[in-house]
Amino acid sequence: MPCKCVEKGSDDKRQSRLQRYSNLGTLTRFTFANLNPEGKTKKSAGQEQFRLAYEASQAFAAEPKGWLVIAGPSGSGKTHLAAAIANECIARKSPVFYITTPDLLDHLRASFSPGSDMPYDEFFEQVKNAPLLILDDMGAQSSTSWAKEKLDQLLNHRYSNQLPTVIVSLAPVEELEDRVRSRLLNTDFCQIHTIGDKSQTIYSYSWAPWFALQKNMTFENFDKRVNLPKEQRDNLESAYSLASEFAKAPADWLIFLGDNGCGKTHLAAAIVNYRYKAGKSALFVVVPDFLDHLRSTFSPDSKISYDQMFESVRNAELLVLDDFGEQAGTPWAQEKLYQVINHRYNARLATVITTSCSLDELENRVSSRLSDHKLSTAFDIIAPDYRTDRTAPRKATRSPRKS
């Protein structure tokens, strides 16, 4: 989403220069008048949540004071509410600066360039001191140390000076950075409204409907396959122990290699289910499906942007990449997966990978990171495919009745 800077009634030349970064585009049509106060959901609880957020946004637009935080999944109406606040202020000729978090960081990086028409210091000061700042798509940015520092400087300045601010967050407030979350929890200064249903997004932090099988894969119902030879039983027991310990305190990378049907996916899904039961966030992604969904975001009809989907996967607190190596080996697919792997490798984000390939069969840039013993634990499951194991127990079947 391009950045949007909207303001009227200001003669400040520096504000005019700042406006060169803007592109209001279709946001001018987002008003309170053309927004249903009950939102898009048909659930009564969701309608009440949205109505409260709607009323709070109207009140904030009439008198910008303190901080207003609107959190929810893509397509829930967050941006419409934030843009309606901006357009209401414009109608009163009150200045407002509206920008997405990824775009703000991109422009800050670009301002270091000698050819920039607004130096970094000047640009950042203008943003920090905007009479009203609306920061959209919080949580969609790359979580680098530099990005965290810049956002912390910006929010700390506006918090300390009690400057009116609207924050639109893709992630629940409890999943934001500690330093950000601590400021938002000041109920004397901030009001938080969570809207929408997590099931509205493809990559939310709960099981989507198409993961019905994985939803029921737990450590408790994992089949350790006592029919197997001792070496394979011991191997499977070791894999189980690795997964269960990882689930208790996810850190670094855990990689399960092995034939299809050996139990890799069950153990990976069990980790996710353990985290969900503990009230923690985790994200399970089937790699070929992820690439298909990522391509679909380029469609004009897509309800979620490419950046939103890609960043939700790259920056998930705990990410499971299932069936890695099964994707089509196109240059585009390889590049996207490398970007995910490289980002999580550099940021040391907890990751679980299952693959039926050997590490040597993967792209060099990827395999070198997966082979780093300082970060990764790679375990080869040698159990055979359960589905083709004739010695495995089977459900009783009724013989066809003879005529």
C-alpha positions as CSV (number, residue, x, y, z in Angstrom):
1,M,0.0,0.0,0.0
2,P,1.5,3.4,-0.9
3,C,2.0,6.0,1.8
4,K,-0.6,8.6,2.1
5,C,0.0,12.1,3.5
6,V,-3.1,14.3,3.7
7,E,-3.2,17.8,5.0
8,K,-4.9,21.2,4.3
9,G,-4.7,24.7,5.7
10,S,-0.9,24.7,6.4
11,D,1.4,27.2,4.9
12,D,4.5,25.6,6.3
13,K,7.0,25.1,3.4
14,R,8.5,22.1,5.1
15,Q,5.0,20.5,5.4
16,S,4.6,21.1,1.7
17,R,7.8,19.3,0.9
18,L,6.7,16.5,3.1
19,Q,3.5,16.2,1.1
20,R,5.6,15.2,-2.0
21,Y,5.8,11.8,-0.4
22,S,2.0,11.5,-0.3
23,N,-0.5,9.8,-2.5
24,L,-4.0,10.0,-1.0
25,G,-5.5,8.0,-3.9
26,T,-8.8,6.3,-3.2
27,L,-8.7,7.0,0.5
28,T,-10.6,10.2,-0.1
29,R,-13.8,8.1,-0.5
30,F,-13.4,6.5,2.9
31,T,-15.7,8.4,5.2
32,F,-17.9,7.7,8.2
33,A,-21.0,8.3,6.0
34,N,-20.3,5.4,3.7
35,L,-19.2,3.0,6.4
36,N,-21.7,0.6,8.1
37,P,-21.4,1.3,11.9
38,E,-21.8,-2.4,12.5
39,G,-19.0,-3.5,10.2
40,K,-18.9,-6.5,7.9
41,T,-19.3,-9.3,10.3
42,K,-22.7,-11.0,10.9
43,K,-21.8,-12.0,14.4
44,S,-23.5,-9.9,17.1
45,A,-20.3,-9.7,19.2
46,G,-18.3,-8.6,16.2
47,Q,-20.9,-6.0,15.3
48,E,-20.8,-4.6,18.8
49,Q,-16.9,-4.4,18.7
50,F,-17.0,-2.5,15.4
51,R,-19.8,-0.2,16.6
52,L,-17.7,0.8,19.6
53,A,-14.6,1.4,17.3
54,Y,-16.8,3.4,14.9
55,E,-18.1,5.7,17.7
56,A,-14.6,6.1,19.2
57,S,-13.2,7.0,15.8
58,Q,-15.9,9.6,15.2
59,A,-15.2,11.1,18.7
60,F,-11.5,11.1,18.0
61,A,-12.0,12.8,14.6
62,A,-14.1,15.5,16.3
63,E,-11.4,16.1,19.0
64,P,-8.1,14.4,18.4
65,K,-6.7,13.7,21.8
66,G,-4.5,10.9,23.2
67,W,-3.9,7.7,21.2
68,L,-6.5,5.6,19.4
69,V,-5.5,2.0,18.6
70,I,-7.5,-0.1,16.2
71,A,-6.4,-3.7,15.8
72,G,-7.7,-6.5,13.6
73,P,-7.1,-8.6,10.6
74,S,-7.0,-7.4,7.0
75,G,-10.4,-6.6,5.5
76,S,-12.0,-5.8,8.9
77,G,-12.4,-2.1,8.3
78,K,-9.5,-0.7,10.2
79,T,-8.1,1.4,7.3
80,H,-11.6,2.7,6.5
81,L,-12.0,4.0,10.1
82,A,-8.5,5.6,10.1
83,A,-9.0,7.2,6.7
84,A,-12.4,8.5,7.8
85,I,-10.7,10.2,10.7
86,A,-8.2,11.8,8.3
87,N,-10.9,13.0,5.9
88,E,-13.0,14.4,8.7
89,C,-9.9,16.4,9.8
90,I,-9.3,17.6,6.3
91,A,-12.9,18.8,6.0
92,R,-12.1,21.1,9.1
93,K,-8.8,22.1,7.5
94,S,-6.8,20.4,10.2
95,P,-3.4,18.9,9.2
96,V,-3.0,15.2,9.4
97,F,-0.2,12.9,8.2
98,Y,-1.3,9.4,7.2
99,I,1.3,6.8,6.3
100,T,1.7,3.0,6.5
101,T,4.4,1.7,8.7
102,P,6.4,-0.1,6.0
103,D,6.3,3.1,3.8
104,L,7.4,5.3,6.6
105,L,10.5,3.1,7.2
106,D,11.2,2.9,3.5
107,H,11.1,6.7,3.2
108,L,13.3,7.1,6.3
109,R,15.9,4.8,4.7
110,A,15.7,6.7,1.4
111,S,16.2,10.0,3.2
112,F,19.8,8.9,3.9
113,S,20.5,9.1,0.1
114,P,22.4,12.2,-1.0
115,G,19.7,12.8,-3.7
116,S,16.9,12.9,-1.2
117,D,14.9,16.2,-1.4
118,M,14.3,16.1,2.4
119,P,17.2,15.0,4.6
120,Y,16.6,12.3,7.2
121,D,16.6,14.6,10.2
122,E,14.1,17.0,8.7
123,F,11.8,14.2,7.5
124,F,11.8,12.4,10.8
125,E,11.2,15.5,12.8
126,Q,8.2,16.4,10.6
127,V,6.7,13.0,11.2
128,K,7.5,12.9,14.9
129,N,5.8,16.3,15.4
130,A,2.9,16.0,13.0
131,P,-0.2,17.6,14.6
132,L,-2.0,14.3,14.1
133,L,-0.2,11.1,12.9
134,I,-2.1,8.1,11.6
135,L,0.2,5.1,11.4
136,D,-1.4,2.3,9.4
137,D,-0.4,-1.4,9.0
138,M,1.6,-1.6,12.2
139,G,3.0,-5.1,12.2
140,A,3.5,-5.4,8.5
141,Q,7.0,-3.9,8.6
142,S,10.3,-5.9,8.6
143,S,11.3,-6.4,12.3
144,T,14.9,-5.4,11.9
145,S,16.8,-3.8,14.8
146,W,16.9,-0.5,12.9
147,A,13.2,-0.6,12.2
148,K,12.4,-1.3,15.8
149,E,14.6,1.5,17.0
150,K,13.0,4.1,14.6
151,L,9.5,3.1,15.6
152,D,10.5,3.3,19.2
153,Q,12.0,6.7,18.8
154,L,8.9,7.9,17.0
155,L,6.3,6.5,19.4
156,N,8.3,7.5,22.5
157,H,8.5,11.1,21.3
158,R,4.8,11.3,20.6
159,Y,3.9,9.5,23.8
160,S,6.1,11.8,25.9
161,N,4.7,14.9,24.3
162,Q,1.1,13.5,24.3
163,L,0.7,14.2,20.5
164,P,-2.6,12.8,19.0
165,T,-1.9,9.5,17.2
166,V,-3.9,6.8,15.6
167,I,-2.2,3.4,15.3
168,V,-3.8,0.7,13.0
169,S,-2.3,-2.7,13.9
170,L,-2.5,-6.0,12.0
171,A,-1.5,-7.9,15.1
172,P,-3.3,-8.1,18.4
173,V,-1.8,-5.5,20.8
174,E,-0.5,-8.3,23.1
175,E,1.7,-9.5,20.2
176,L,3.4,-6.1,19.5
177,E,6.9,-5.3,20.7
178,D,7.1,-4.9,24.4
179,R,8.2,-1.3,24.3
180,V,5.2,-0.4,22.0
181,R,2.7,-2.5,24.0
182,S,3.7,-0.9,27.3
183,R,2.8,2.5,26.0
184,L,-0.5,1.3,24.5
185,L,-1.6,-0.2,27.8
186,N,-1.8,3.2,29.5
187,T,-5.6,3.4,29.6
188,D,-5.4,7.1,30.8
189,F,-3.9,8.1,27.5
190,C,-4.7,5.3,25.0
191,Q,-7.9,3.6,24.0
192,I,-7.7,0.2,22.2
193,H,-10.4,-1.3,20.0
194,T,-10.0,-4.8,18.5
195,I,-12.3,-5.6,15.5
196,G,-12.9,-8.3,13.0
197,D,-12.6,-12.1,13.0
198,K,-9.2,-13.8,12.7
199,S,-10.8,-16.3,10.3
200,Q,-11.1,-13.4,7.8
201,T,-7.4,-13.7,6.9
202,I,-5.5,-16.5,5.2
203,Y,-2.7,-16.3,7.7
204,S,-4.0,-15.5,11.1
205,Y,-2.6,-17.1,14.3
206,S,-5.2,-19.9,14.6
207,W,-6.1,-22.9,12.5
208,A,-7.8,-22.0,9.2
209,P,-10.8,-24.3,8.3
210,W,-8.7,-26.2,5.7
211,F,-6.3,-27.4,8.4
212,A,-8.9,-29.7,10.0
213,L,-6.5,-32.6,9.9
214,Q,-3.6,-30.7,11.4
215,K,-5.8,-29.2,14.1
216,N,-6.2,-32.7,15.6
217,M,-2.5,-33.7,15.5
218,T,-1.3,-33.6,19.0
219,F,1.5,-35.1,21.0
220,E,-1.0,-37.2,22.8
221,N,-2.3,-38.9,19.7
222,F,1.0,-39.3,17.9
223,D,1.5,-42.9,16.9
224,K,5.0,-44.1,17.9
225,R,4.4,-47.2,15.8
226,V,5.4,-50.0,18.1
227,N,5.3,-52.4,15.2
228,L,8.5,-50.9,13.7
229,P,12.0,-52.4,14.2
230,K,13.8,-51.1,17.3
231,E,16.1,-48.7,15.4
232,Q,13.2,-47.0,13.8
233,R,11.2,-46.9,17.0
234,D,14.1,-45.3,18.8
235,N,14.5,-42.8,16.0
236,L,10.8,-41.9,16.1
237,E,11.0,-41.6,19.9
238,S,13.9,-39.2,19.6
239,A,12.0,-37.1,17.0
240,Y,9.0,-37.0,19.4
241,S,11.2,-35.8,22.3
242,L,12.8,-33.1,20.2
243,A,9.4,-31.8,19.1
244,S,7.9,-31.8,22.6
245,E,10.9,-30.0,24.1
246,F,10.9,-27.4,21.3
247,A,7.1,-26.8,21.9
248,K,7.7,-25.9,25.5
249,A,10.2,-23.1,24.7
250,P,10.6,-22.5,20.9
251,A,14.0,-21.2,20.1
252,D,16.3,-21.5,17.0
253,W,15.3,-23.9,14.2
254,L,14.1,-27.5,14.2
255,I,14.2,-29.3,10.9
256,F,12.6,-32.7,10.3
257,L,13.7,-34.6,7.2
258,G,12.2,-37.9,6.0
259,D,9.9,-39.7,3.6
260,N,6.3,-38.7,3.2
261,G,4.2,-40.2,5.9
262,C,7.0,-40.7,8.4
263,G,5.4,-38.3,11.0
264,K,7.1,-35.0,10.2
265,T,3.9,-33.0,9.7
266,H,2.2,-34.5,12.8
267,L,5.0,-33.5,15.0
268,A,5.2,-30.0,13.5
269,A,1.4,-29.6,13.9
270,A,1.6,-30.9,17.5
271,I,4.1,-28.1,18.3
272,V,1.6,-25.5,17.0
273,N,-1.3,-27.1,18.9
274,Y,0.8,-27.1,22.1
275,R,1.5,-23.4,21.6
276,Y,-2.2,-22.6,20.9
277,K,-3.3,-24.5,24.0
278,A,-0.8,-22.4,26.0
279,G,-2.3,-19.2,24.6
280,K,0.8,-18.4,22.5
281,S,1.0,-17.5,18.8
282,A,2.3,-19.8,16.1
283,L,1.8,-20.0,12.3
284,F,1.5,-23.2,10.3
285,V,2.2,-22.8,6.5
286,V,2.2,-25.4,3.8
287,V,4.9,-24.1,1.5
288,P,3.3,-24.8,-1.9
289,D,-0.1,-23.3,-0.7
290,F,1.7,-20.3,0.7
291,L,3.3,-19.5,-2.7
292,D,-0.1,-20.0,-4.4
293,H,-1.7,-17.6,-1.9
294,L,1.1,-15.1,-2.3
295,R,0.6,-15.1,-6.1
296,S,-3.1,-14.6,-5.7
297,T,-2.5,-11.3,-3.8
298,F,-1.6,-9.7,-7.2
299,S,-5.2,-10.1,-8.3
300,P,-7.3,-7.0,-8.3
301,D,-9.9,-8.9,-6.3
302,S,-7.6,-10.0,-3.5
303,K,-8.8,-8.9,-0.1
304,I,-5.3,-9.0,1.4
305,S,-2.2,-7.3,0.1
306,Y,1.1,-9.0,-0.9
307,D,3.0,-7.1,1.8
308,Q,0.5,-8.0,4.5
309,M,0.6,-11.7,3.7
310,F,4.4,-11.9,3.2
311,E,5.2,-9.9,6.3
312,S,2.8,-12.0,8.5
313,V,4.8,-15.1,7.5
314,R,8.3,-13.6,7.6
315,N,7.8,-12.2,11.1
316,A,5.6,-14.8,12.8
317,E,6.8,-15.4,16.3
318,L,6.9,-19.1,15.6
319,L,6.7,-20.3,12.0
320,V,6.2,-23.9,10.7
321,L,7.1,-24.4,7.0
322,D,5.6,-27.7,6.1
323,D,6.5,-29.6,2.9
324,F,9.5,-27.4,2.2
325,G,11.1,-28.4,-1.1
326,E,7.8,-29.5,-2.6
327,Q,7.2,-26.1,-4.3
328,A,7.7,-25.5,-8.0
329,G,11.3,-24.6,-8.5
330,T,10.7,-21.3,-10.4
331,P,13.1,-18.5,-9.8
332,W,10.3,-16.4,-8.3
333,A,9.3,-19.2,-5.8
334,Q,13.0,-19.8,-4.9
335,E,13.5,-16.0,-4.3
336,K,10.4,-15.7,-2.1
337,L,11.3,-18.6,0.1
338,Y,14.9,-17.5,0.3
339,Q,13.7,-14.1,1.5
340,V,11.6,-15.7,4.2
341,I,14.5,-18.1,5.3
342,N,17.1,-15.4,5.2
343,H,15.0,-12.9,7.2
344,R,14.2,-15.4,9.9
345,Y,17.9,-16.6,9.9
346,N,19.2,-13.1,10.5
347,A,16.5,-12.3,13.1
348,R,16.9,-15.6,14.8
349,L,13.2,-16.3,14.8
350,A,11.9,-19.7,16.0
351,T,11.2,-21.9,12.9
352,V,10.2,-25.5,12.3
353,I,10.7,-26.9,8.8
354,T,9.6,-30.3,7.4
355,T,11.0,-31.6,4.2
356,S,11.2,-34.9,2.3
357,C,14.4,-33.6,0.6
358,S,17.9,-33.9,1.9
359,L,19.6,-30.6,2.7
360,D,21.9,-31.2,-0.2
361,E,18.9,-31.2,-2.6
362,L,17.8,-27.7,-1.5
363,E,19.0,-24.5,-3.0
364,N,22.5,-23.6,-1.8
365,R,21.5,-20.3,-0.2
366,V,18.8,-22.1,1.8
367,S,20.7,-25.3,2.7
368,S,23.7,-23.4,4.0
369,R,21.4,-21.6,6.5
370,L,19.6,-24.8,7.5
371,S,22.9,-26.5,8.0
372,D,24.2,-24.0,10.5
373,H,24.7,-26.1,13.6
374,K,24.7,-22.9,15.8
375,L,21.1,-22.3,14.9
376,S,19.5,-25.4,13.4
377,T,18.9,-28.9,14.7
378,A,18.2,-31.2,11.7
379,F,16.8,-34.6,12.4
380,D,16.3,-37.3,9.9
381,I,13.3,-39.5,10.6
382,I,13.9,-43.0,9.2
383,A,10.5,-44.4,9.8
384,P,8.7,-45.6,6.6
385,D,5.5,-44.1,5.2
386,Y,2.7,-45.0,7.6
387,R,0.2,-45.2,4.7
388,T,2.1,-47.9,2.9
389,D,3.3,-49.8,6.0
390,R,1.6,-53.1,5.8
391,T,2.5,-54.0,9.3
392,A,0.9,-51.0,10.8
393,P,-2.4,-51.5,12.6
394,R,-5.5,-50.9,10.5
395,K,-9.1,-50.1,11.3
396,A,-11.3,-53.1,11.0
397,T,-13.3,-53.2,7.8
398,R,-16.5,-55.1,7.2
399,S,-16.3,-57.7,4.4
400,P,-18.7,-57.2,1.6
401,R,-21.8,-59.3,2.0
402,K,-22.0,-62.2,-0.5
403,S,-25.1,-62.2,-2.7
